[in-house]
Amino acid sequence: DNAVKYSDPPVEVRVVGRRDAKGRTTISVIDHGIGLEKTEARRVFGRFYRVESEAVRRRRGTGLGLYVAHVLTRALGGQLSLTSEGPGLGTTVHFTLGARAGQTPAQRGQEP
């Protein structure tokens, strides 16, 4: 939602998935939107936190989206991270889950 919400038309969002040698899966959502200062990258996962900028103020929001995504990702044993090269340069959000998260109980050697 944020990748589209914080991008001006024409909106272009890429979703890339990969699995590493340890079986961890990472999904990256890459946009060319408003971006943010590198110092804000960790702060955006805070509850009710919104970046202070004119570009953000023009868009509606509560500051809960990334917080909820972060909490749910951690509950699943994963990680959520965000990178941006700066204002106007877009943002990439990385969602990583361990090998076991994407397996069925049978694949993990457990009863279903």
Secondary structure, 3 states (H helix, E strand, C coil): CHHHHCCCCCCCEEEEEEECCCCCEEEEEEECCCCCCHHHCCHHHCCCCCCCCHHHHCCCCCCCHHHHHHHHHHHCCCEEEEECCCCCCCEEEEEEECHHHHCCCCCCCCCC
